[in-house]
């Protein structure tokens, strides 16, 4: 047992599987990278890292119990997050339609996620923070691997959190590099770019709907 972690190998394998599952965070980063380049993609990734760090800290300090005691707080944050995802999705969907119908000269027109300094960071941060289910997930997932007899549980949470962030960084880096490759393809194929943009928008709306109907449990 290392730092109070009961089964480190299983945790690492589980984390890899969870990180690889598609979600709004990874999809947003890849979209930003494909439209605005590697630098913008990494700014979005930094927003995800920061959001996850905040959520893991809140999970470790017992904020999940606050949601259990005040369901209205959970519901309010949940609907705000769902509305924000739907808002982003509608913007992408509309951009995809305009791109499909527009002239070829507009092939390089950016999506509604401009590469102005800091914007990808803020959007990615909000996508992560406005999902209260994430806090409950970190609690329910982490607690399975922390020994109840270990005198420093905060250290266990710290080590587990670092592992999650490293796995996330490797995966997002692959998506960012893949997104930069797609950028060159999209510049040559306007219809494909429009279709992918609209599809991503639809997925974001779907993510928002799924969050809206999510329960506290």
C-alpha positions as CSV (number, residue, x, y, z in Angstrom):
1,X,0.0,0.0,0.0
2,X,1.5,3.3,-1.2
3,X,0.4,6.6,0.5
4,X,-2.7,4.9,1.8
5,X,-3.8,3.8,-1.8
6,X,-5.1,0.2,-1.6
7,X,-4.8,-0.8,-5.2
8,X,-2.7,1.6,-7.3
9,X,-2.6,-0.6,-10.4
10,X,-6.4,-0.9,-10.6
11,X,-6.8,2.8,-10.1
12,X,-4.4,3.7,-12.9
13,X,-6.1,1.3,-15.3
14,X,-9.5,2.6,-14.3
15,X,-8.4,6.2,-14.7
16,X,-7.1,5.5,-18.3
17,X,-10.4,4.0,-19.2
18,X,-12.3,6.9,-17.8
19,X,-10.1,9.5,-19.4
20,X,-10.6,7.9,-22.8
21,X,-14.4,8.1,-22.5
22,X,-15.6,10.9,-24.8
23,X,-17.0,14.0,-23.1
24,X,-17.4,17.8,-23.6
25,X,-14.0,18.7,-22.2
26,X,-11.9,16.5,-24.6
27,X,-14.2,17.3,-27.5
28,X,-13.9,21.0,-26.9
29,X,-10.1,20.9,-26.7
30,X,-9.9,18.9,-30.0
31,X,-12.3,21.3,-31.7
32,X,-10.3,24.4,-30.6
33,X,-7.1,22.8,-31.7
34,X,-8.5,22.0,-35.1
35,X,-9.8,25.5,-35.6
36,X,-7.2,27.7,-33.9
37,X,-4.1,25.6,-33.6
38,X,-2.0,23.9,-31.0
39,X,-1.5,26.9,-28.7
40,X,-5.2,27.5,-28.4
41,X,-5.7,23.8,-27.8
42,X,-3.3,23.8,-24.9
43,X,-4.9,26.9,-23.4
44,X,-8.1,24.9,-23.4
45,X,-6.3,21.9,-21.9
46,X,-5.0,24.2,-19.1
47,X,-8.6,25.2,-18.4
48,X,-9.5,21.5,-18.0
49,X,-6.5,20.8,-15.7
50,X,-7.4,23.8,-13.6
51,X,-11.1,22.8,-13.4
52,X,-10.3,19.3,-12.5
53,X,-7.9,20.4,-9.8
54,X,-10.6,22.6,-8.3
55,X,-13.1,19.8,-8.4
56,X,-10.8,17.3,-6.9
57,X,-9.9,19.7,-4.1
58,X,-13.6,20.3,-3.4
59,X,-14.2,16.6,-3.4
60,X,-11.4,16.0,-0.9
61,X,-12.7,18.7,1.4
62,X,-16.2,17.3,1.6
63,X,-18.2,19.5,-0.8
64,X,-20.1,16.5,-2.0
65,X,-21.8,16.2,1.4
66,X,-23.0,19.8,0.8
67,X,-24.8,18.7,-2.4
68,X,-26.3,15.8,-0.4
69,X,-27.6,18.2,2.3
70,X,-28.8,20.9,-0.2
71,X,-30.2,19.2,-3.3
72,X,-31.4,22.6,-4.7
73,X,-27.7,23.7,-4.9
74,X,-26.9,20.6,-7.0
75,X,-30.0,21.2,-9.2
76,X,-29.2,24.8,-9.8
77,X,-25.6,24.2,-10.8
78,X,-26.6,21.2,-12.9
79,X,-29.1,23.2,-15.0
80,X,-26.6,26.1,-15.3
81,X,-24.0,23.7,-16.7
82,X,-26.5,22.1,-19.0
83,X,-27.6,25.4,-20.4
84,X,-24.0,26.5,-21.0
85,X,-23.2,23.3,-22.9
86,X,-26.4,23.7,-25.0
87,X,-25.4,27.4,-25.6
88,X,-21.9,26.3,-26.9
89,X,-23.5,23.5,-28.9
90,X,-26.0,25.8,-30.6
91,X,-23.2,28.2,-31.5
92,X,-21.2,25.4,-33.1
93,X,-24.2,23.9,-34.9
94,X,-25.1,27.3,-36.3
95,X,-21.5,27.9,-37.4
96,X,-21.5,24.5,-39.1
97,X,-24.7,25.4,-41.1
98,X,-23.3,28.7,-42.1
99,X,-20.0,27.1,-43.1
100,X,-21.9,24.5,-45.2
101,X,-23.9,27.2,-47.0
102,X,-21.2,29.8,-47.3
103,X,-18.8,30.4,-50.2
104,X,-15.4,28.6,-50.4
105,X,-13.7,31.9,-49.5
106,X,-14.9,31.4,-45.9
107,X,-13.2,28.1,-45.4
108,X,-10.8,29.6,-42.9
109,X,-13.5,31.4,-40.9
110,X,-13.2,30.5,-37.2
111,X,-15.7,28.8,-35.1
112,X,-17.4,30.8,-32.3
113,X,-14.6,29.9,-30.0
114,X,-12.1,32.7,-30.9
115,X,-8.4,32.3,-30.2
116,X,-8.2,35.6,-28.3
117,X,-5.9,35.2,-25.4
118,X,-7.5,33.4,-22.5
119,X,-10.8,32.5,-24.2
120,X,-10.3,28.8,-24.7
121,X,-9.0,28.6,-21.1
122,X,-12.1,30.2,-19.7
123,X,-14.6,28.2,-21.8
124,X,-12.9,24.9,-20.9
125,X,-12.8,25.9,-17.2
126,X,-16.5,26.7,-17.2
127,X,-17.4,23.5,-19.0
128,X,-15.7,21.5,-16.2
129,X,-16.8,23.6,-13.2
130,X,-20.4,23.7,-14.1
131,X,-20.8,19.9,-13.9
132,X,-21.6,19.1,-10.2
133,X,-21.6,15.4,-11.1
134,X,-17.9,15.6,-11.5
135,X,-17.4,16.3,-7.8
136,X,-19.5,13.4,-6.9
137,X,-17.6,11.2,-9.3
138,X,-14.2,12.1,-7.8
139,X,-15.5,11.3,-4.4
140,X,-17.1,8.0,-5.3
141,X,-14.1,6.9,-7.5
142,X,-11.3,8.0,-5.2
143,X,-12.7,6.8,-2.0
144,X,-12.6,3.2,-3.2
145,X,-8.8,3.3,-3.3
146,X,-8.1,5.2,-0.1
147,X,-7.5,3.1,3.1
148,X,-9.8,4.3,5.9
149,X,-7.0,3.6,8.4
150,X,-4.4,5.8,6.7
151,X,-3.7,8.8,8.9
152,X,-3.2,11.3,6.0
153,X,-6.1,10.8,3.5
154,X,-5.3,14.2,1.9
155,X,-2.0,12.8,0.7
156,X,-3.8,9.8,-0.9
157,X,-6.2,12.2,-2.7
158,X,-3.2,14.2,-3.8
159,X,-1.4,11.2,-5.3
160,X,-4.6,10.0,-7.0
161,X,-5.3,13.5,-8.4
162,X,-1.8,13.8,-9.9
163,X,-2.3,10.4,-11.6
164,X,-5.6,11.6,-13.1
165,X,-4.0,14.9,-14.3
166,X,-1.0,13.1,-15.9
167,X,-3.3,10.7,-17.8
168,X,-5.5,13.5,-18.9
169,X,-2.5,15.6,-20.1
170,X,-1.2,12.7,-22.3
171,X,-4.6,12.1,-23.8
172,X,-5.4,15.8,-24.4
173,X,-2.0,16.3,-26.0
174,X,-2.8,13.5,-28.4
175,X,-6.2,15.1,-29.2
176,X,-4.5,18.5,-29.7
177,X,-2.0,17.2,-32.1
178,X,-4.7,15.3,-33.9
179,X,-6.8,18.4,-34.1
180,X,-4.0,20.4,-35.6
181,X,-3.7,17.8,-38.3
182,X,-7.5,18.0,-38.9
183,X,-7.1,21.8,-39.4
184,X,-5.1,21.2,-42.6
185,X,-7.8,18.8,-43.8
186,X,-10.6,21.2,-43.0
187,X,-9.0,24.0,-44.9
188,X,-9.1,21.9,-48.0
189,X,-12.6,20.5,-47.5
190,X,-15.2,23.0,-46.5
191,X,-18.2,20.6,-46.5
192,X,-16.3,18.2,-44.2
193,X,-15.4,21.0,-41.9
194,X,-19.0,22.1,-41.8
195,X,-20.3,18.6,-41.1
196,X,-17.8,18.0,-38.3
197,X,-18.5,21.4,-36.7
198,X,-22.3,20.8,-36.8
199,X,-21.8,17.3,-35.4
200,X,-19.7,18.6,-32.5
201,X,-22.4,21.1,-31.8
202,X,-25.1,18.4,-31.7
203,X,-22.9,16.4,-29.3
204,X,-22.6,19.4,-27.0
205,X,-26.4,19.8,-27.0
206,X,-26.6,16.1,-26.2
207,X,-24.1,16.5,-23.3
208,X,-26.2,19.3,-22.0
209,X,-29.4,17.3,-22.1
210,X,-27.7,14.4,-20.4
211,X,-26.5,16.6,-17.6
212,X,-29.9,18.2,-17.2
213,X,-31.6,14.9,-16.5
214,X,-28.7,13.6,-14.3
215,X,-29.7,12.7,-10.7
216,X,-27.8,13.3,-7.5
217,X,-27.0,9.7,-7.0
